[in-house]
Amino acid sequence: MMSNELTRATHILYTGGESKLPIERPETPPIYHSTANIIRDMDDYDFASNGGKYYYCRTANPNRDGVAEAVSYLEKGEQSLVCSSGMAAISTAVLSLIKAGDHIVASRSIYGETIELFDNILKKLNVEVTYSDFTNIDSVRESLKPNTKILYTEIIANPLIEVVDIDALSELAHGIGALVLVDSTFTTPLAIRPLEHGADIVIHSLTKYFGGHSDITAGSITGSKKLMKKIYSDFLLLGGCLDPNSAWLMLRSIRTMEMRVTKQFENARKIAEALQADPHVRYVNYPTLPNHPQRELAAKLMPNGCGAMLSFRVEDDRNKVNAFMHKLKLVKYLGTLGGYRTTIAHPATAFRNEFTPQKLKEMGMEEGLIRISAGAEAVEDLIADFKQALTVFENV
Ligand SMILES: Cc1ncc(COP(=O)(O)O)c(C=O)c1O
């Protein structure tokens, strides 16, 4: 209670900040917006700064810790850090685990901006990166150097939905004392938990399936206590921590993740099968299809479903592909993935500024390649939508 003797200008700065009644166990956690908590004295500061209690938001925040606990549980990891985006998670993890003169072998099929991070920022720090075909373990082996410290990959590679043999990769890396960093955004812990396959660090763009509603930008890093301690000290300096409001929303979204994502996986498989049977579709990339070159590996690594991402190829005709996009009634073209509604993207357009048309073709990103992020709708509505829109490819 504030004294009525204070002047109005002071009183208004202090009044109303304390709850009037005791608050017991609310059904949902409160949002701890406060950037700082009151410190009683110097001893209390020492206690807080040694991890005894919350005192500054960038250092630790209860909402962020709640998300970290959920991610660690899902990934069966010892500890997690929750970052302000997937890119913040990737850059924090990689920058804290390398030093000048180190070498990284990275899959050539990773997220485009991760490649830019490696090429633009790591290069300035004198860290060399070699890109390799991670679907071919011999190619990865040939890329190793005596100073290789990290093997960096995604398990399902965009946009051709190739599968990486994470068990073989971990064995190779650990044989030379290198770490395996996996961006498991596309797979989610519901398809595979990379730490159980020997990976040292698993990273997510939580913006995608964890958030699931296309309304939160966030990322995570999970690993052993020993490695996470190293990463945490740089995380504090790089400053890419998630804000409490987004962390609160993220934990709420994670509550329904299994329901959403299980349905999304199932829808992806059924859409893949329906598109494969459509006369206007040349081929479909999805790991459960009989023609997928790594079908057996995918079934071994991901027995509960191979993710909700697929791609398919139609005629390489820009006008018709545009007409197809216009003709879709439910499905929208979006620059993200993993939301509860089905979306498409056009890889050749997304990578147009980074690669020449020839290089795009060599990488399998022809004009007629369309990527789908399956949502949680009734699958028959999605299949009907795709089928009616595919009629634009009919040759009249
Ligand atoms: C596989 C993958 N990793 C990382 C990212 C970056 O995530 P964010 O946009 O949350 O920074 C993305 C974004 O699309 C992604 O697809």
Ligand as a Chemical Component Dictionary entry (heavy atoms), coordinates in Angstrom:
data_LIG
# 
_chem_comp.id                   LIG 
_chem_comp.type                 NON-POLYMER 
_chem_comp.pdbx_formal_charge   0 
_chem_comp.three_letter_code    LIG 
# 
loop_
_chem_comp_atom.comp_id 
_chem_comp_atom.atom_id 
_chem_comp_atom.alt_atom_id 
_chem_comp_atom.type_symbol 
_chem_comp_atom.charge 
_chem_comp_atom.model_Cartn_x 
_chem_comp_atom.model_Cartn_y 
_chem_comp_atom.model_Cartn_z 
_chem_comp_atom.pdbx_ordinal 
LIG C1 C1 C 0 14.680 -25.950 -41.689 1  
LIG C2 C2 C 0 14.651 -24.542 -41.179 2  
LIG N1 N1 N 0 15.553 -24.167 -40.275 3  
LIG C3 C3 C 0 15.583 -22.915 -39.785 4  
LIG C4 C4 C 0 14.692 -21.962 -40.210 5  
LIG C5 C5 C 0 14.766 -20.569 -39.661 6  
LIG O1 O1 O 0 13.763 -20.382 -38.733 7  
LIG P1 P1 P 0 13.227 -18.924 -38.300 8  
LIG O2 O2 O 0 12.505 -18.360 -39.484 9  
LIG O3 O3 O 0 12.361 -19.231 -37.121 10 
LIG O4 O4 O 0 14.411 -18.120 -37.953 11 
LIG C6 C6 C 0 13.713 -22.321 -41.150 12 
LIG C7 C7 C 0 12.742 -21.325 -41.632 13 
LIG O5 O5 O 0 11.981 -21.563 -42.537 14 
LIG C8 C8 C 0 13.693 -23.649 -41.650 15 
LIG O6 O6 O 0 12.796 -24.041 -42.566 16 
# 
loop_
_chem_comp_bond.comp_id 
_chem_comp_bond.atom_id_1 
_chem_comp_bond.atom_id_2 
_chem_comp_bond.value_order 
_chem_comp_bond.pdbx_ordinal 
LIG C1 C2 SING 1  
LIG C2 N1 SING 2  
LIG C2 C8 DOUB 3  
LIG N1 C3 DOUB 4  
LIG C3 C4 SING 5  
LIG C4 C5 SING 6  
LIG C4 C6 DOUB 7  
LIG C5 O1 SING 8  
LIG O1 P1 SING 9  
LIG P1 O2 DOUB 10 
LIG P1 O3 SING 11 
LIG P1 O4 SING 12 
LIG C6 C7 SING 13 
LIG C6 C8 SING 14 
LIG C7 O5 DOUB 15 
LIG C8 O6 SING 16 
# 
